[in-house]
Each structure stands twice: as structure tokens, then as C-alpha cells.
Amino acid sequence: MIVDHLARALVTATATLVEFVGSARDAERAALNTLEEIAYVLDQMNADERQEFRDVLERIAAAEPERADFIRSLPGSLGLDGES
């Protein structure tokens, strides 16, 4: 499904940005702004879309055990725990 590919790309981008925040002080503000923008866009999802997003992330986490904890934490990290 295309949604799986998009979610995987989001996981990869978010993981990279999180690494920038922790290691590259010059890039910290840009990384934080990008993470905030990602969160804002995803916050526009309705409750059904948020559940679908969590389901997709769960499939990705199952396929990528080395990053599973990070992947499963994304909705909470991006402020998507509440229902829209």
C-alpha cells in the first residue's frame, strides 16, 4: 500500500531529524521546526486516519525490530495520542 511507503518515509525522516537534534547544534532549530511541521500536518488526520496511521506504524515496527520502540513511540512523540 502507498500508505505504508509514506509512513516508512516519515519514520526515516523523523529518525534522521531526531539524530540531528541530538548531535548537530547548528541544525537543531531546523530539525525542531521540521518535526513541528510534521506533527502539525499529521494532527490534521481524523480519528480513523490516526488509527490507520498507528496500524501502519505497527506493521513497520514488526518488520524493523531494531527500530520498533522508536516507531511505536512516534504518535505520542508527535502529539497524536488524542483523538481528533
N, C-alpha and C positions, 0 to 999 in steps of 0.2 A: 504494500500500500504506500502511496505517496506520503501519507501522514507519517509513517514510520521513518521514511527518509528525512523528512523535515524535522521530526523530533530528534533524530540522531544528529543532524547538523546542529541543532540547537544545543544538544548536550556537549558536542565537541567545542562549539564556540564558547559556551558558558564555562566549561572547564579551562579553556585557554585564558579567558578573561580573569577567572579566579586566580590562576597562576600569576598573571601579570600584577594583580593587586598585591599579592604576597611578595613579589620579587623585584619588580621594576618600579621604583618610586616615581620616575618621570612619567610613566604610563598609568599611574594609579588613577588619576582623575578621569582619564579617557575610559579606562576599564570600568570604573564605577558608573559613569554616565551610560555606557553601553549596557551594563547589567540592569540599570534602572529603566532604560528604554525597552529592553526585552521584557522585563516584568510588566511594564505599562501595557505593552501590546498584548501580552498573554492575559492580562487582567480583563481584557475585553471579551474573553470567552464566557459563554453562558455555562450553567451547571452541567449540562450534558457534554459540552465540549471539554470542560475541565475534567470530567470523568474519563472521557475518551483519551485525553492527554495523559492522565495518570495510568491508564491501561497500556498505552503505547510505551510509556517510560518503564513500566513493569516488564514488558516483553524485552525491551532493550537491556534492562538490568539483568534479566535472566540470561541473556546472550553474552553479557560482558561482566562476568563476576568480579573482575579486578576493579571495576568502577561502579559496582552495583549500589553500594551505600551512597555514593555521591549522586548517582542517577535518581535513586529513590528520594533523596533529600531535596531535589530541585523544586518541586511545587511549594514546599514550605519556605525554602530559601528565597524564592521569587514572590512570596506573599500570596500564593494561590490556595492556601488552605481553606479559606472561607468560601462559601458558595456565592455565586453571582446571580 
